[in-house]
Amino acid sequence: MKVIHKFKTDRGLSRILVPEGEILLVGSQNNESLPTAWVAYEAGTEVSKELLIVGTGWEVPEGVVHIGSAVCGDFVWHVYERLLH
């Protein structure tokens, strides 16, 4: 059975335990100051993903993939997933 859950992020590197699945949306909820990620996945599967939250004008490191951007209050945050080898 597929389910959707939300995960809060933090500035910089956010290591969150999320199931292996598709990140559906990155956005702001109730004008929060940092993005939230909604992930769709098969129930009972869990892996660790690393999300990197980068502000406009910040340096973007190598080895990441852009998964979304969000306007949160006065800021625009860009969310990247670190590629794990």
Contacts in CASP RR format, 6 or more apart in sequence:
PFRMAT RR
TARGET T0000
AUTHOR 0000-0000-0000
METHOD contacts of the structure
MODEL  1
MKVIHKFKTDRGLSRILVPEGEILLVGSQNNESLPTAWVAYEAGTEVSKE
LLIVGTGWEVPEGVVHIGSAVCGDFVWHVYERLLH
1 42 0 8 1.000
1 43 0 8 1.000
2 40 0 8 1.000
2 41 0 8 1.000
2 42 0 8 1.000
2 43 0 8 1.000
3 40 0 8 1.000
3 41 0 8 1.000
3 42 0 8 1.000
3 43 0 8 1.000
4 24 0 8 1.000
4 38 0 8 1.000
4 39 0 8 1.000
4 40 0 8 1.000
5 18 0 8 1.000
5 19 0 8 1.000
5 38 0 8 1.000
5 39 0 8 1.000
5 41 0 8 1.000
6 29 0 8 1.000
6 36 0 8 1.000
6 37 0 8 1.000
6 38 0 8 1.000
6 39 0 8 1.000
7 16 0 8 1.000
7 18 0 8 1.000
7 36 0 8 1.000
7 37 0 8 1.000
7 38 0 8 1.000
7 39 0 8 1.000
8 34 0 8 1.000
8 36 0 8 1.000
9 16 0 8 1.000
9 34 0 8 1.000
9 35 0 8 1.000
9 36 0 8 1.000
9 37 0 8 1.000
9 51 0 8 1.000
9 53 0 8 1.000
9 79 0 8 1.000
10 34 0 8 1.000
10 53 0 8 1.000
11 34 0 8 1.000
11 53 0 8 1.000
11 77 0 8 1.000
12 52 0 8 1.000
12 53 0 8 1.000
12 54 0 8 1.000
13 50 0 8 1.000
13 51 0 8 1.000
13 52 0 8 1.000
13 53 0 8 1.000
13 82 0 8 1.000
14 50 0 8 1.000
14 51 0 8 1.000
14 52 0 8 1.000
14 53 0 8 1.000
15 48 0 8 1.000
15 49 0 8 1.000
15 50 0 8 1.000
15 51 0 8 1.000
16 37 0 8 1.000
16 48 0 8 1.000
16 49 0 8 1.000
16 50 0 8 1.000
16 51 0 8 1.000
17 46 0 8 1.000
17 47 0 8 1.000
17 48 0 8 1.000
18 37 0 8 1.000
18 39 0 8 1.000
18 41 0 8 1.000
18 46 0 8 1.000
18 47 0 8 1.000
18 48 0 8 1.000
18 49 0 8 1.000
19 39 0 8 1.000
19 41 0 8 1.000
19 42 0 8 1.000
19 44 0 8 1.000
19 45 0 8 1.000
19 46 0 8 1.000
19 47 0 8 1.000
20 41 0 8 1.000
20 45 0 8 1.000
20 46 0 8 1.000
20 47 0 8 1.000
21 39 0 8 1.000
21 40 0 8 1.000
21 41 0 8 1.000
21 42 0 8 1.000
21 45 0 8 1.000
22 39 0 8 1.000
22 40 0 8 1.000
22 41 0 8 1.000
23 37 0 8 1.000
23 38 0 8 1.000
23 39 0 8 1.000
23 67 0 8 1.000
23 81 0 8 1.000
24 38 0 8 1.000
24 39 0 8 1.000
24 40 0 8 1.000
25 37 0 8 1.000
25 38 0 8 1.000
26 35 0 8 1.000
26 36 0 8 1.000
26 37 0 8 1.000
26 38 0 8 1.000
26 67 0 8 1.000
26 68 0 8 1.000
26 69 0 8 1.000
26 70 0 8 1.000
26 79 0 8 1.000
27 35 0 8 1.000
27 36 0 8 1.000
27 37 0 8 1.000
27 70 0 8 1.000
27 72 0 8 1.000
28 34 0 8 1.000
28 35 0 8 1.000
28 36 0 8 1.000
28 70 0 8 1.000
28 71 0 8 1.000
28 72 0 8 1.000
28 73 0 8 1.000
29 36 0 8 1.000
31 72 0 8 1.000
31 73 0 8 1.000
32 72 0 8 1.000
32 73 0 8 1.000
33 72 0 8 1.000
33 73 0 8 1.000
33 75 0 8 1.000
34 53 0 8 1.000
34 72 0 8 1.000
34 77 0 8 1.000
35 53 0 8 1.000
35 70 0 8 1.000
35 72 0 8 1.000
35 77 0 8 1.000
35 79 0 8 1.000
36 70 0 8 1.000
37 51 0 8 1.000
37 67 0 8 1.000
37 79 0 8 1.000
49 81 0 8 1.000
49 82 0 8 1.000
49 84 0 8 1.000
50 81 0 8 1.000
50 82 0 8 1.000
50 84 0 8 1.000
51 67 0 8 1.000
51 79 0 8 1.000
51 80 0 8 1.000
51 81 0 8 1.000
51 82 0 8 1.000
52 61 0 8 1.000
52 64 0 8 1.000
52 79 0 8 1.000
52 80 0 8 1.000
52 81 0 8 1.000
52 82 0 8 1.000
53 77 0 8 1.000
53 78 0 8 1.000
53 79 0 8 1.000
54 60 0 8 1.000
54 77 0 8 1.000
54 78 0 8 1.000
54 79 0 8 1.000
54 80 0 8 1.000
55 75 0 8 1.000
55 76 0 8 1.000
55 77 0 8 1.000
55 78 0 8 1.000
56 75 0 8 1.000
56 76 0 8 1.000
56 78 0 8 1.000
60 78 0 8 1.000
60 80 0 8 1.000
63 82 0 8 1.000
63 83 0 8 1.000
64 80 0 8 1.000
64 81 0 8 1.000
64 82 0 8 1.000
64 83 0 8 1.000
65 80 0 8 1.000
65 81 0 8 1.000
65 83 0 8 1.000
66 78 0 8 1.000
66 79 0 8 1.000
66 80 0 8 1.000
67 79 0 8 1.000
67 80 0 8 1.000
67 81 0 8 1.000
68 78 0 8 1.000
68 79 0 8 1.000
69 76 0 8 1.000
69 77 0 8 1.000
69 78 0 8 1.000
69 79 0 8 1.000
70 76 0 8 1.000
70 77 0 8 1.000
70 79 0 8 1.000
END
